[in-house]
């Protein structure tokens, strides 16, 4: 029962990390940039939901406000980064993204204060089966993850829009020569990643309290999943996201003689695991070797 | 007088950090986002050593050794992974160290930080701290000036310009980049120790993303391989928040306003100065 509970908890957290990693992967594939500000966008989306909630809006209005605000931040971020993206100055784009993320977090802290905020009143509804507990939000997270996964597969592999994204990922210059509007696709990628970040932020906020600086930890985990899984194959990212959540969860929940670890050790374990793997497999565990001409 | 000495100490302390940042970011072009991790690790090493009853001088050496070890680790990572992976790992290391420090509260006092850090007997009051900080900052600037004139300095600039050419000239760029990161770590450690001795308290929230933005702003202001740009960078990041004193903001908001301003300032700076990052092609 204990093991099953850990598996269920890890599955929910892993899905949230995976959704964020998917947004990062999409941006990285299309623009080759590392978009750190996505973490701050998750919290910005959650705070927009919170603001609408305190104004007495219905839940769908709050949801729309949260997602719209995150998408808007994604669009603003692209406008800030586009010059560096087009000049292939990816590290400068990373620095601007970090600064933009800090600006969003500081603005949220100025507006709402550093204390935790809740996106719903009352007790969190839970489902119990075979002695295992899962919150309603947890079930919804798994459902969203599943739907997003199926939708992403259909779009990328069966629709012309997906072929455009894959073409830009493979050869941007060649795609431009064929009349594909690269900038438009990049802009849409940032907006889509913003939408995903908004959904993740709201799901996180429905499960626990939100603070302005809470977005950095999930985005760091998502990035490590991306690096450990390998930036060339999304299947690797899926496996890495769940493993990087599951292994620390087991280590924190178990006891090793007199040694026990508190929940705050999780990120330390994630970092150490990622560090060890990357020291031996710098391109990620599931990356494939490609020849460079 | 106290305010003047505090600001002067802060400026010269920032200058020491600026030397490290200038070497790694501006001269060698290594996007080393683990700088706050090195700073925080060495500061905690000093504070914990002092709390264990070790003299401040020996604690300072322990802090330097800690910075050396962490710098070596980052140097090893830099030679193994791609630059963007290195940047992400540097960023993640800040969060990991923060979590580690808050978890090991038996040694680090958790979120409360460590107070009552003892100064060495030869710098017990603020004027003495200011004098020592000025002297060390000038020494660091002199060391950097000497380094810039040596083959090591020329290699740093060449590394940013064209790593492949440097390799073809028989230079071991892996070993070299490791050394640059170690030098930067040592400068940061010296600055961190002097900072701790001045304020005699280690805040657990120090050395996170705002500290990184602070260091990056300084690094980007001092992009050119000249010492005067390091002084300029340190001056701007020291005196920029002082402007906020003229406005009547509530004290609880000051930290956030400062972070916000630094972040916006960094975005504007990169936008204005980004052409300096591009490797210039020389025509012969």
Interface residues (C-beta under 8 A of the other chain):
Chain A: X34 X36 X80 X83 X84 X87 X89 X90 X91 X92 X94 X95 X96 X98 X99 X100 X101 X102 X103 X105 X106 X107 X109 X110 X216 X217 X220 X223 X224 X227 X261 X262 X264 X265 X266 X267 X268 X270 X271 X272 X274 X275 X278 X279 X282 X283
Chain B: X31 X33 X76 X77 X80 X81 X82 X83 X84 X85 X87 X88 X89 X91 X92 X93 X95 X96 X99 X100 X102 X103 X209 X210 X212 X213 X216 X220 X253 X256 X257 X259 X260 X262 X263 X264 X266 X267 X270 X271 X274 X277 X278
